[in-house]
Amino acid sequence: MKDSPGKRFLEREERLARNMHMASVRFTHSFIRKREHFIKSHHIIYTFVAGVGLIIFWYGIWEGLRLIPIIGNPLVAVLLGGVMVLVCGAYAYQFIGNQADNFRKEFNHVSGELDQVSEDVEDISEELDEVAKDVENFADKVDSISKKMDTSK
Protein backbone atom coordinates (compact mmCIF):
# COMPACT_ATOMS: atom_id res chain seq x y z
CA MET A 1 0.00 0.00 0.00
CA LYS A 2 1.30 3.41 -0.96
CA ASP A 3 1.90 6.17 1.57
CA SER A 4 -0.22 9.25 1.15
CA PRO A 5 1.52 12.55 0.39
CA GLY A 6 0.28 13.94 3.69
CA LYS A 7 1.88 11.10 5.64
CA ARG A 8 5.19 11.52 3.80
CA PHE A 9 5.05 15.25 4.49
CA LEU A 10 4.50 14.65 8.23
CA GLU A 11 7.35 12.11 8.37
CA ARG A 12 9.68 14.55 6.62
CA GLU A 13 8.65 17.33 9.02
CA GLU A 14 9.27 15.04 12.02
CA ARG A 15 12.74 14.12 10.69
CA LEU A 16 13.51 17.77 10.11
CA ALA A 17 12.34 18.68 13.62
CA ARG A 18 14.49 15.90 15.13
CA ASN A 19 17.52 17.05 13.14
CA MET A 20 16.95 20.67 14.16
CA HIS A 21 16.59 19.60 17.79
CA MET A 22 19.82 17.59 17.66
CA ALA A 23 21.61 20.50 15.98
CA SER A 24 20.43 22.89 18.68
CA VAL A 25 21.50 20.43 21.40
CA ARG A 26 24.94 20.07 19.79
CA PHE A 27 25.27 23.84 19.45
CA THR A 28 24.21 24.38 23.06
CA HIS A 29 26.67 21.80 24.38
CA SER A 30 29.46 23.21 22.24
CA PHE A 31 28.68 26.75 23.38
CA ILE A 32 28.63 25.69 27.05
CA ARG A 33 31.96 23.85 26.71
CA LYS A 34 33.58 26.88 25.05
CA ARG A 35 32.13 29.23 27.66
CA GLU A 36 33.39 27.05 30.53
CA HIS A 37 36.85 26.95 28.96
CA PHE A 38 36.81 30.74 28.58
CA ILE A 39 35.69 31.20 32.19
CA LYS A 40 38.49 28.97 33.48
CA SER A 41 41.20 30.59 31.39
CA HIS A 42 40.02 34.24 31.53
CA HIS A 43 38.18 34.50 34.83
CA ILE A 44 39.05 38.17 35.43
CA ILE A 45 37.64 39.25 32.05
CA TYR A 46 34.59 37.05 32.58
CA THR A 47 33.98 38.58 36.02
CA PHE A 48 34.23 42.08 34.58
CA VAL A 49 31.85 41.30 31.69
CA ALA A 50 29.37 39.61 34.04
CA GLY A 51 29.48 42.60 36.41
CA VAL A 52 28.86 45.07 33.59
CA GLY A 53 26.02 42.85 32.35
CA LEU A 54 24.39 42.87 35.77
CA ILE A 55 24.70 46.64 36.03
CA ILE A 56 23.15 47.13 32.58
CA PHE A 57 20.35 44.69 33.46
CA TRP A 58 19.46 46.56 36.66
CA TYR A 59 19.78 49.91 34.89
CA GLY A 60 17.15 48.68 32.42
CA ILE A 61 14.88 47.57 35.24
CA TRP A 62 15.38 50.89 37.04
CA GLU A 63 14.63 53.01 33.98
CA GLY A 64 11.78 50.74 32.85
CA LEU A 65 10.01 51.04 36.18
CA ARG A 66 10.10 54.83 35.93
CA LEU A 67 7.89 54.55 32.84
CA ILE A 68 5.07 52.98 34.87
CA PRO A 69 3.16 55.94 36.31
CA ILE A 70 2.07 54.31 39.59
CA ILE A 71 5.56 53.06 40.43
CA GLY A 72 7.02 56.48 39.53
CA ASN A 73 5.84 57.67 42.96
CA PRO A 74 8.61 56.75 45.46
CA LEU A 75 6.16 55.97 48.28
CA VAL A 76 4.20 53.55 46.11
CA ALA A 77 7.44 51.98 44.90
CA VAL A 78 8.69 51.42 48.47
CA LEU A 79 5.35 49.92 49.57
CA LEU A 80 5.04 47.69 46.50
CA GLY A 81 8.66 46.59 46.78
CA GLY A 82 8.21 45.86 50.49
CA VAL A 83 5.15 43.73 49.82
CA MET A 84 6.95 41.84 47.06
CA VAL A 85 9.95 41.18 49.28
CA LEU A 86 7.72 40.08 52.17
CA VAL A 87 5.83 37.70 49.89
CA CYS A 88 9.11 36.21 48.69
CA GLY A 89 10.42 35.82 52.25
CA ALA A 90 13.58 37.78 51.55
CA TYR A 91 13.13 40.02 54.61
CA ALA A 92 13.06 37.02 56.90
CA TYR A 93 16.22 35.67 55.31
CA GLN A 94 17.98 39.02 55.53
CA PHE A 95 17.11 39.52 59.19
CA ILE A 96 17.40 35.98 60.54
CA GLY A 97 19.27 34.29 57.72
CA ASN A 98 22.72 34.88 59.17
CA GLN A 99 21.58 33.81 62.63
CA ALA A 100 19.96 30.69 61.19
CA ASP A 101 23.13 29.92 59.27
CA ASN A 102 25.23 30.36 62.42
CA PHE A 103 22.80 28.15 64.34
CA ARG A 104 23.03 25.46 61.64
CA LYS A 105 26.83 25.56 61.76
CA GLU A 106 26.85 25.37 65.57
CA PHE A 107 24.30 22.55 65.50
CA ASN A 108 26.42 20.58 63.02
CA HIS A 109 29.50 21.19 65.20
CA VAL A 110 27.69 20.06 68.36
CA SER A 111 26.18 17.01 66.65
CA GLY A 112 29.66 16.08 65.43
CA GLU A 113 30.97 16.41 68.99
CA LEU A 114 28.06 14.28 70.26
CA ASP A 115 28.90 11.59 67.72
CA GLN A 116 32.51 11.64 68.93
CA VAL A 117 31.40 11.46 72.58
CA SER A 118 29.12 8.50 71.86
CA GLU A 119 31.99 6.70 70.12
CA ASP A 120 34.23 7.44 73.13
CA VAL A 121 31.55 6.10 75.51
CA GLU A 122 31.30 2.89 73.48
CA ASP A 123 35.08 2.49 73.55
CA ILE A 124 35.18 3.08 77.30
CA SER A 125 32.35 0.59 77.93
CA GLU A 126 34.22 -2.04 75.89
CA GLU A 127 37.38 -1.36 77.89
CA LEU A 128 35.39 -1.58 81.16
CA ASP A 129 33.97 -4.95 80.05
CA GLU A 130 37.50 -6.17 79.41
CA VAL A 131 38.67 -4.89 82.83
CA ALA A 132 35.67 -6.59 84.51
CA LYS A 133 36.61 -9.88 82.82
CA ASP A 134 40.22 -9.44 83.97
CA VAL A 135 39.02 -8.74 87.54
CA GLU A 136 36.82 -11.87 87.45
CA ASN A 137 39.75 -13.96 86.19
CA PHE A 138 41.97 -12.48 88.91
CA ALA A 139 39.30 -13.19 91.55
CA ASP A 140 38.99 -16.79 90.29
CA LYS A 141 42.75 -17.22 90.51
CA VAL A 142 42.82 -15.76 94.03
CA ASP A 143 40.00 -18.13 95.04
CA SER A 144 41.81 -21.14 93.56
CA ILE A 145 45.07 -20.16 95.31
CA SER A 146 43.15 -19.62 98.54
CA LYS A 147 41.52 -23.06 98.26
CA LYS A 148 44.89 -24.69 97.56
CA MET A 149 46.35 -23.02 100.64
CA ASP A 150 43.37 -24.15 102.77
CA THR A 151 43.68 -27.74 101.57
CA SER A 152 47.42 -27.81 102.19
CA LYS A 153 46.99 -26.98 105.90
PyMOL commands that set and color helices and strands:
alter all, ss='L'
color gray80, all
select helices_A, chain A and resi 5-41+43-66+74-88+90-152
alter helices_A, ss='H'
color red, helices_A
deselect
rebuild
show_as cartoon
